[in-house]
Amino acid sequence: MPTSISEATASPQGRLVAELRTRAKTLGFDAFGIAAADARPDLPEKLRVALAEGWHGEMDWMADTAERRASPQTLWPEARSVIMLGVNYGPDEDPLSRLDQRGIGNISVYARNRDYHDLIKGKLKDLAGLLARRSGAEVKV
């Protein structure tokens, strides 16, 4: 196990991870991580509980596709690793600060701009393309 950043980036794999992390930041992602595809064997049960509790709201597609979304390797058996990314799409100001102003309407944060699915999918494909070009690995977004 590497003991420093310079050791971690000395290997070809370490350099690739560093390049992916840098590209993710350039694309606007706030969080970047990599895990083994089988790192969370508890995910199928967590998904089952979430759906049973109704935490998916009106997103019926989550229940309809639960079986294939139960774990990365259920969706893609050859998967070895998962790159996880996060992006904060919240505004600079506190979106709750206007709730006491009854004379104005408030729009949910996620609905204020372009659909975040459209924004993020292109960025994910950009990062996946980089990974595929540098490693020759198959990728799925």
Accessible surface in RSA format (square Angstrom, percent):
REM  Atomic radii and reference values for relative SASA: ProtOr
REM  Chains: A
REM  Algorithm: Lee & Richards
REM  Probe-radius: 1.40
REM  Slices: 20
REM RES _ NUM      All-atoms   Total-Side   Main-Chain    Non-polar    All polar
REM                ABS   REL    ABS   REL    ABS   REL    ABS   REL    ABS   REL
RES MET A   1   216.67 112.2 145.01  96.0  71.66 170.6 113.35  96.4 103.32 136.9
RES PRO A   2    73.58  53.6  53.40  48.7  20.18  73.4  57.26  47.3  16.32 101.5
RES THR A   3   116.95  83.2  79.86  81.0  37.09  88.4  76.04 102.1  40.91  61.8
RES SER A   4    51.26  43.3  36.92  49.3  14.34  33.0  46.56  99.2   4.70   6.6
RES ILE A   5   148.46  84.5 142.81 106.4   5.65  13.6 144.09 103.8   4.37  11.9
RES SER A   6    82.29  69.5  69.35  92.6  12.94  29.8  53.09 113.0  29.20  40.9
RES GLU A   7    91.40  52.5  79.14  59.9  12.25  29.2  36.15  69.9  55.24  45.1
RES ALA A   8    38.14  35.1  33.90  52.3   4.24   9.6  34.96  49.2   3.17   8.4
RES THR A   9    42.35  30.1  39.25  39.8   3.10   7.4  23.74  31.9  18.61  28.1
RES ALA A  10    67.80  62.3  45.23  69.8  22.58  51.4  54.30  76.5  13.50  35.8
RES SER A  11    48.74  41.2  43.20  57.7   5.55  12.8  40.78  86.8   7.96  11.2
RES PRO A  12   101.23  73.8  93.84  85.5   7.40  26.9  96.12  79.4   5.11  31.8
RES GLN A  13   140.36  78.5 133.83  97.8   6.53  15.6  40.91  87.1  99.45  75.4
RES GLY A  14    12.57  15.5   0.00   N/A  12.57  15.5  10.57  29.0   2.01   4.5
RES ARG A  15   125.23  52.6 119.86  61.1   5.37  12.8  59.21  80.9  66.02  40.0
RES LEU A  16    30.34  16.9  27.96  20.0   2.38   6.0  30.17  21.2   0.17   0.5
RES VAL A  17    40.86  26.9  40.86  37.0   0.00   0.0  40.86  35.5   0.00   0.0
RES ALA A  18    34.53  31.7  29.94  46.2   4.59  10.4  33.71  47.5   0.82   2.2
RES GLU A  19    60.80  34.9  54.01  40.9   6.79  16.2  32.60  63.0  28.20  23.0
RES LEU A  20     2.96   1.6   2.96   2.1   0.00   0.0   2.96   2.1   0.00   0.0
RES ARG A  21   119.91  50.3 118.95  60.6   0.97   2.3  51.95  71.0  67.96  41.2
RES THR A  22    90.56  64.4  85.48  86.7   5.08  12.1  63.29  85.0  27.27  41.2
RES ARG A  23    78.79  33.1  76.82  39.2   1.97   4.7  22.77  31.1  56.02  34.0
RES ALA A  24     0.34   0.3   0.34   0.5   0.00   0.0   0.34   0.5   0.00   0.0
RES LYS A  25   159.77  77.9 149.10  91.5  10.67  25.4  96.59  86.9  63.18  67.3
RES THR A  26    95.43  67.9  62.10  63.0  33.33  79.4  52.45  70.4  42.99  65.0
RES LEU A  27    25.43  14.2  18.45  13.2   6.98  17.6  22.52  15.8   2.91   7.8
RES GLY A  28    34.53  42.6   0.00   N/A  34.53  42.6  27.73  76.1   6.80  15.2
RES PHE A  29    12.72   6.4   4.14   2.6   8.58  22.3   4.14   2.5   8.58  24.6
RES ASP A  30   102.33  71.7  63.52  63.2  38.82  91.8  32.53  76.6  69.80  69.6
RES ALA A  31    56.74  52.2  48.89  75.4   7.85  17.9  56.36  79.4   0.39   1.0
RES PHE A  32    32.41  16.2   8.50   5.3  23.90  62.2   9.73   5.9  22.68  64.9
RES GLY A  33    22.97  28.3   0.00   N/A  22.97  28.3  21.77  59.7   1.20   2.7
RES ILE A  34    72.84  41.5  39.67  29.6  33.18  80.0  39.67  28.6  33.18  90.0
RES ALA A  35    29.87  27.5  22.25  34.3   7.62  17.3  29.87  42.1   0.00   0.0
RES ALA A  36    54.47  50.1  40.26  62.1  14.21  32.3  42.90  60.4  11.57  30.7
RES ALA A  37     6.88   6.3   0.31   0.5   6.57  15.0   0.39   0.5   6.50  17.2
RES ASP A  38    98.82  69.2  81.65  81.3  17.17  40.6  28.92  68.1  69.89  69.7
RES ALA A  39    53.55  49.2  24.86  38.4  28.69  65.3  34.51  48.6  19.04  50.4
RES ARG A  40   116.84  49.1 111.02  56.6   5.82  13.9  47.05  64.3  69.78  42.3
RES PRO A  41   116.97  85.2  89.02  81.1  27.96 101.6  99.86  82.4  17.11 106.3
RES ASP A  42    54.35  38.1  47.25  47.0   7.10  16.8  42.15  99.2  12.20  12.2
RES LEU A  43    60.34  33.6  59.07  42.3   1.27   3.2  59.07  41.5   1.27   3.4
RES PRO A  44    56.19  41.0  50.16  45.7   6.03  21.9  50.72  41.9   5.47  34.0
RES GLU A  45    88.32  50.7  85.00  64.3   3.32   7.9  54.29 105.0  34.03  27.8
RES LYS A  46   110.04  53.7 103.00  63.2   7.04  16.8  53.58  48.2  56.46  60.1
RES LEU A  47    33.35  18.6  28.72  20.5   4.64  11.7  32.56  22.9   0.79   2.1
RES ARG A  48   133.53  56.1 128.22  65.4   5.31  12.6  71.59  97.8  61.94  37.5
RES VAL A  49    53.22  35.0  52.46  47.5   0.76   1.8  53.22  46.2   0.00   0.0
RES ALA A  50    24.96  22.9  24.90  38.4   0.05   0.1  24.96  35.1   0.00   0.0
RES LEU A  51    29.47  16.4  20.19  14.4   9.27  23.3  20.58  14.5   8.88  23.9
RES ALA A  52    78.18  71.9  34.15  52.7  44.03 100.2  46.78  65.9  31.40  83.2
RES GLU A  53   108.88  62.5  81.60  61.7  27.27  64.9   9.58  18.5  99.30  81.1
RES GLY A  54    38.72  47.7   0.00   N/A  38.72  47.7  23.12  63.4  15.60  34.9
RES TRP A  55   176.60  70.9 142.72  69.1  33.88  79.5 130.05  69.3  46.55  75.5
RES HIS A  56    28.44  15.5  23.86  16.6   4.58  11.7  16.13  16.6  12.30  14.3
RES GLY A  57    52.40  64.6   0.00   N/A  52.40  64.6  37.88 103.9  14.52  32.5
RES GLU A  58   171.15  98.3 145.58 110.1  25.57  60.9  62.35 120.6 108.80  88.8
RES MET A  59    92.69  48.0  90.01  59.6   2.69   6.4  65.33  55.5  27.36  36.3
RES ASP A  60    91.58  64.2  89.62  89.2   1.96   4.6  25.91  61.0  65.67  65.5
RES TRP A  61   123.73  49.7 120.15  58.2   3.57   8.4 108.30  57.7  15.43  25.0
RES MET A  62    50.31  26.1  49.57  32.8   0.73   1.7  44.93  38.2   5.38   7.1
RES ALA A  63    50.02  46.0  33.03  51.0  16.99  38.7  33.46  47.1  16.56  43.9
RES ASP A  64   117.18  82.1  79.32  78.9  37.87  89.5  28.37  66.8  88.82  88.6
RES THR A  65    28.63  20.4  24.39  24.7   4.25  10.1  28.63  38.5   0.00   0.0
RES ALA A  66    22.06  20.3  20.78  32.1   1.28   2.9  21.06  29.7   1.00   2.7
RES GLU A  67   150.63  86.5 138.99 105.2  11.64  27.7  58.72 113.6  91.92  75.0
RES ARG A  68   117.04  49.1 115.42  58.8   1.62   3.9  43.15  59.0  73.89  44.8
RES ARG A  69   112.62  47.3  90.20  46.0  22.42  53.4  24.45  33.4  88.17  53.4
RES ALA A  70    17.95  16.5  16.54  25.5   1.41   3.2  16.54  23.3   1.41   3.7
RES SER A  71    26.59  22.5  22.61  30.2   3.98   9.2  17.43  37.1   9.16  12.8
RES PRO A  72    38.92  28.4  28.67  26.1  10.24  37.2  37.00  30.6   1.91  11.9
RES GLN A  73    65.43  36.6  59.21  43.3   6.22  14.8  18.13  38.6  47.30  35.9
RES THR A  74    68.44  48.7  42.54  43.1  25.91  61.7  31.92  42.9  36.53  55.2
RES LEU A  75    82.94  46.2  63.89  45.7  19.05  47.9  64.87  45.6  18.07  48.6
RES TRP A  76    56.82  22.8  56.82  27.5   0.00   0.0  42.22  22.5  14.60  23.7
RES PRO A  77    95.25  69.4  77.30  70.5  17.95  65.2  78.79  65.1  16.45 102.3
RES GLU A  78   121.27  69.6 101.17  76.5  20.10  47.9  67.01 129.6  54.26  44.3
RES ALA A  79    12.09  11.1   6.21   9.6   5.88  13.4  11.02  15.5   1.07   2.8
RES ARG A  80   205.92  86.5 188.99  96.3  16.94  40.3  71.47  97.7 134.45  81.5
RES SER A  81    72.07  60.9  49.23  65.7  22.84  52.6  20.49  43.6  51.58  72.3
RES VAL A  82    43.61  28.7  39.92  36.1   3.70   8.9  43.61  37.9   0.00   0.0
RES ILE A  83    49.96  28.4  26.47  19.7  23.49  56.6  26.47  19.1  23.49  63.7
RES MET A  84    94.72  49.1  88.95  58.9   5.77  13.7  57.43  48.8  37.29  49.4
RES LEU A  85    45.89  25.6   9.08   6.5  36.81  92.5  11.40   8.0  34.49  92.8
RES GLY A  86    26.62  32.8   0.00   N/A  26.62  32.8  26.51  72.8   0.11   0.2
RES VAL A  87    46.58  30.7  25.29  22.9  21.29  51.3  27.02  23.5  19.57  53.1
RES ASN A  88   115.29  79.5  89.92  86.9  25.36  61.1  28.97  69.7  86.32  83.4
RES TYR A  89   110.43  51.6  90.90  51.7  19.54  50.8  64.20  48.2  46.23  57.0
RES GLY A  90    34.41  42.4   0.00   N/A  34.41  42.4  14.45  39.6  19.97  44.7
RES PRO A  91    43.02  31.4  14.91  13.6  28.11 102.2  26.50  21.9  16.52 102.7
RES ASP A  92   160.09 112.1 118.14 117.6  41.95  99.2  40.14  94.5 119.95 119.6
RES GLU A  93    94.49  54.2  84.53  63.9   9.96  23.7  56.38 109.1  38.11  31.1
RES ASP A  94    83.19  58.3  69.54  69.2  13.65  32.3  34.84  82.0  48.35  48.2
RES PRO A  95    43.73  31.9  38.16  34.8   5.56  20.2  39.65  32.7   4.08  25.4
RES LEU A  96   120.81  67.3 110.96  79.4   9.85  24.8 111.17  78.1   9.64  26.0
RES SER A  97    64.23  54.3  41.37  55.2  22.86  52.7  41.58  88.5  22.65  31.7
RES ARG A  98    93.82  39.4  93.82  47.8   0.00   0.0  27.81  38.0  66.00  40.0
RES LEU A  99    94.54  52.7  86.31  61.7   8.23  20.7  86.59  60.8   7.95  21.4
RES ASP A 100   114.73  80.4  88.63  88.2  26.10  61.7  45.03 106.0  69.70  69.5
RES GLN A 101    91.31  51.1  82.82  60.5   8.48  20.2  34.90  74.3  56.41  42.8
RES ARG A 102   218.14  91.6 183.78  93.7  34.36  81.8  75.02 102.5 143.12  86.7
RES GLY A 103    81.67 100.7   0.00   N/A  81.67 100.7  43.10 118.3  38.57  86.4
RES ILE A 104    70.05  39.9  51.83  38.6  18.22  43.9  59.46  42.8  10.59  28.7
RES GLY A 105    63.18  77.9   0.00   N/A  63.18  77.9  39.61 108.7  23.57  52.8
RES ASN A 106    60.79  41.9  24.82  24.0  35.97  86.6  19.39  46.7  41.40  40.0
RES ILE A 107   108.11  61.5 100.45  74.8   7.66  18.5 103.97  74.9   4.13  11.2
RES SER A 108    63.73  53.9  43.75  58.4  19.97  46.0  38.74  82.5  24.99  35.0
RES VAL A 109    34.13  22.5  27.62  25.0   6.51  15.7  27.62  24.0   6.51  17.7
RES TYR A 110   120.50  56.3 113.01  64.3   7.49  19.5  67.09  50.4  53.41  65.8
RES ALA A 111    54.71  50.3  29.20  45.1  25.51  58.0  35.51  50.0  19.19  50.8
RES ARG A 112    74.61  31.3  44.98  22.9  29.63  70.6  32.87  44.9  41.74  25.3
RES ASN A 113   117.59  81.1  93.36  90.2  24.23  58.3  31.58  76.0  86.01  83.1
RES ARG A 114   155.73  65.4 141.17  72.0  14.56  34.7  73.05  99.8  82.68  50.1
RES ASP A 115    72.84  51.0  59.17  58.9  13.66  32.3  26.07  61.3  46.77  46.6
RES TYR A 116    68.07  31.8  68.07  38.7   0.00   0.0  32.16  24.2  35.90  44.3
RES HIS A 117   111.27  60.8 105.31  73.2   5.97  15.3  83.88  86.4  27.39  31.9
RES ASP A 118    89.00  62.3  72.77  72.4  16.23  38.4  15.43  36.3  73.57  73.4
RES LEU A 119    65.77  36.6  59.09  42.3   6.68  16.8  61.80  43.4   3.96  10.7
RES ILE A 120    39.25  22.3  39.25  29.2   0.00   0.0  39.25  28.3   0.00   0.0
RES LYS A 121   105.00  51.2 103.97  63.8   1.04   2.5  51.76  46.6  53.24  56.7
RES GLY A 122    41.92  51.7   0.00   N/A  41.92  51.7  34.53  94.8   7.39  16.5
RES LYS A 123    65.44  31.9  63.60  39.0   1.84   4.4  32.30  29.1  33.14  35.3
RES LEU A 124    51.61  28.7  49.53  35.4   2.08   5.2  49.64  34.9   1.97   5.3
RES LYS A 125   118.39  57.8 109.47  67.2   8.92  21.2  59.35  53.4  59.03  62.9
RES ASP A 126    51.69  36.2  38.34  38.2  13.35  31.6  20.91  49.2  30.77  30.7
RES LEU A 127     5.54   3.1   5.40   3.9   0.14   0.4   5.41   3.8   0.13   0.4
RES ALA A 128    15.21  14.0   9.87  15.2   5.34  12.1  14.42  20.3   0.79   2.1
RES GLY A 129    21.63  26.7   0.00   N/A  21.63  26.7  20.87  57.3   0.76   1.7
RES LEU A 130    10.17   5.7  10.17   7.3   0.00   0.0  10.17   7.1   0.00   0.0
RES LEU A 131    33.32  18.6  33.32  23.8   0.00   0.0  33.32  23.4   0.00   0.0
RES ALA A 132    33.89  31.2  27.32  42.2   6.57  15.0  28.12  39.6   5.77  15.3
RES ARG A 133   166.47  69.9 129.66  66.1  36.81  87.7  76.15 104.1  90.32  54.7
RES ARG A 134   135.72  57.0 100.07  51.0  35.65  84.9  32.17  44.0 103.54  62.8
RES SER A 135    54.35  45.9  16.04  21.4  38.31  88.3  25.06  53.4  29.29  41.0
RES GLY A 136    67.19  82.9   0.00   N/A  67.19  82.9  35.95  98.7  31.24  70.0
RES ALA A 137    47.71  43.9  33.71  52.0  14.00  31.8  44.00  62.0   3.71   9.8
RES GLU A 138   143.63  82.5 121.32  91.8  22.31  53.1  48.33  93.5  95.30  77.8
RES VAL A 139    51.30  33.8  25.08  22.7  26.22  63.2  26.33  22.9  24.97  67.7
RES LYS A 140   120.10  58.6  84.72  52.0  35.37  84.2  35.77  32.2  84.33  89.8
RES VAL A 141    74.95  49.3  18.61  16.9  56.33 135.7  44.91  39.0  30.04  81.5
END  Absolute sums over single chains surface
CHAIN  1 A    10682.9       8345.7       2337.2       6040.3       4642.5
END  Absolute sums over all chains
TOTAL         10682.9       8345.7       2337.2       6040.3       4642.5
